[in-house]
Amino acid sequence: MCELFGLSSNRPVSPGELLCRFGARGGGTADNPDGWGLASLERGAFQLTKQPLPAADSARFKELCRQTHSSLILGHVRKANPPTARVLANTHPFRRACCGREWMFAHNGIIPDTAALDDPRTAPLCAPAGDTDSEHAFCVVLDRIAGAFSASDAAQDRGWLDVLAHAAETLASHGRFNFLMSDGVHLIAYGHDRLHGLADARAAFQFEAAAEAAVIATEPLTADPGWGAFEPGELRVYRAGRQIARFITHPRAESPVSDNGRPVPPRNGASP
């Protein structure tokens, strides 16, 4: 299944070694061969590069390993499961404008029926350009966030984070929902069942002096003992390398799904 990479720092850093290790997970050291994407904040705006081919074989990805110098990064290597076309429109991260901000989103997991979560009373804020459940889930999340922004001065009171946590819980209750998201200021990481964080990345990877950085990845990218797994249903919010908020959600586990999107059979003959 897909894998995620995120970095938040108080100043631009060059995470070349980490990015190279992550890129190898895209069809090299792990079976995620169906595309890759990398979004990095440069001069206040995201630069997004995506290709619908294995990151491990991509000359462009290797160039970005050497060139990327940023304080906010989201990366994704894709495993199309269930199978959808290996095309640019299905390649993460996805980008949308909402509430006066530019948002990036990348997902690991599967949400079999995101259409059921659309609000029939309102026109959707965005429509998916591709045919992945991930992009549809992103649109659902943005619809919920937009409601919070229109109801209050969310840019000041951070009420939209509460709404986001609730939306994550709802979506996770319909499948498997690990994601990274950013509005160009915050790095938001949700670990439904599979995500790790490294809080003191500066010390571990000798980033630039005085840099304070946190790194997120689906699986630890090094043997450093500082990596720690998210609690199930944990959502963390980072800004400039520091964790500034944390939520623990409680998704329903009534109908868990496997990596192929099929319901997990009940154990010991129990009823589903």
Secondary structure, DSSP 8 states (H G I E B T S, - for coil): --EEEEEEEEEEE--HHHHHHHHHTTTTSSS--S-EEEEEEETTEEEEEEESS-GGG-HHHHHHHHH--EEEEEEEE---SS----SGGG-S-EEEEETTEEEEEEEEEE-TTGGGGS-TTS--S---SSS-HHHHHHHHHHHHHHHHHHHS-HHHH-HHHHHHHHHHHHHHTTSEEEEEEESSSEEEEEESS--EEES-HHHHHT-STT--EEEEESS-SS--TTEEE--TTEEEEEETTEEEEEEE-----SS-B-TTS-B---GGG---
